[in-house]
């Protein structure tokens, strides 16, 4: 889950007005009709980037009353209306319609085109280009290939959009929209390279790594890559014989961002808030006063989401094996890292919080400590606020006379801001078959079994919210961290002693504190007992890191956290180990 989760890496929409922009009468069905054309030039550019043509994908129309940003960038859980449908074999010069009554048409927040009030709108068409995967399990899937942006469909290189056109939209009218602009690569490509092979440029302390994963390529039937953003300590160049402990910062796709938000740029004296905090940390890191270790963020975006959750999965692939058997050994050799469990630590918030705790629990000897802040559900009895083992429906609670919609997000004062039904319906409109690139989609993909069609078997019906008990038991058996601790405690206890550190606000935006309470109850009563740390922030939302170790009552900063790490390494290093 993202620290500021938007419903979107979703999809962009396709619309270009006709030359005159005047509507012509067409269908008598309720709502407007949009005819969306793909130019031959756009198809050629897509092919030159290494993507498949003619194009299979998903086409969108997005409308907005505001022209401050392109409509595709306004799609969100609380954003502008859009409609979408799948398309096959769309070639340059060809067209597809989004019209009332179209089979497979889905929309959000309006289900049908006829629900859009007539009026003046800024309209845009968008095409999300799919890639065919011939997976090792025999299934053939068509999905959006991650092309360097972190599975954000609206910004993904190779996807195509139209210009933004102001239209007077009326029911029964027809409009032509032209897909003619292909999103360019994020990183410059050398001759012969395709999209996923680009890599950001290095600086003195920040290095970017990308390797082809044999394990993932075999699973997906296509070249697949893993990357890492590496932050070196200030003394790295001056101490060529020194080896360093490592922090693996877990979480969402980091792009060009270094761990901790480090930047080589000098601090802006006018910067405020997080920007100022990151700048001050960067100065501290360069000063030589910071603890000397290497911090690494992993880039493991995939066809489902901006991160693979760092574990093996029937749907997403063997990312756990690829990270631990391919990427980390490469990094340890390349950057003089201490290749021992006590010297490898984990930290992250939200999605990264779950990853940090999960990797420590599932690979207890490989890591020497984990800090999970506001982690995604550690017990699926509280999958956010849904008990997938006992509840009948994810979207509603009900009795004989009443049906109450379940909340999805809240403010610290308790006000509900979105519902479960809203976000799940939006994701289903963006990409059915778990192809939205969204939060609920990746949970189904990582935690669930493969369905008969090759796509993840849903934990609940995306339209009705009815929960599938068989799928829920698969989740429990494989990825419920609390259940795994209970089932394997005799073996795990000694390996996890002193390694688990969890912090969450007691007013977490996504109700993630509920699962933490269950894990805490277990750790307090389990035998044998282990040292662990769990903190709750009074009325703190998502994503809270814990209190300052100074005892001031303030929230912990990254500068304080790296000192906590240094103390942890000193206390747990084996006799004779050399720390920088």
Secondary structure, DSSP 8 states (H G I E B T S, - for coil): --TT--S-S----EE---SS---EE---SSS-EEEEEE-HHHHHHHHHTT--SSEEEEEEEEEES--SS-GGGG-STTS--EEEEEEEEE-TT-EEEE-TT-TT-EEES-SSGGGS-SEEEEEEEEEEEEEEEE-TTS-EEEEE---SSSS-GGG-TT-EE---EEEEE-TTEEEEEEE-EE---SS---TT--GGG------SSEEEEEEE-HHHHHHHTS--EEEEEEE--TTTTT-TT--B-EEEEESS--TT--GGG--SS---TT--HHHHHHHHHHHHHHTT-S---EEEEEE---SSSS--TTSEETTTEEHHHHIIIIIHHHHHHHTTB--SGGGEEEEEETHHHHHHHHHHHHTTTT-S-EEEES-S-SSGGGBTTB-TTT-SBSSEEE-SS-EEE-EEEE-TTS-EEEEHHHHHHHHHHH-TTTTS-SHHHHHHHHHS-B-TTSSB--SB-TTT-BB-HHHHHHHHHHH-HHHHHHHTHHHHHHHHTTTEEEEEETT-TTSTHHHHHHHHHHHHH-SS---EEEEEETT--S----B-TTSSSSB--HHHHHHHHHHHHHHH--TT----
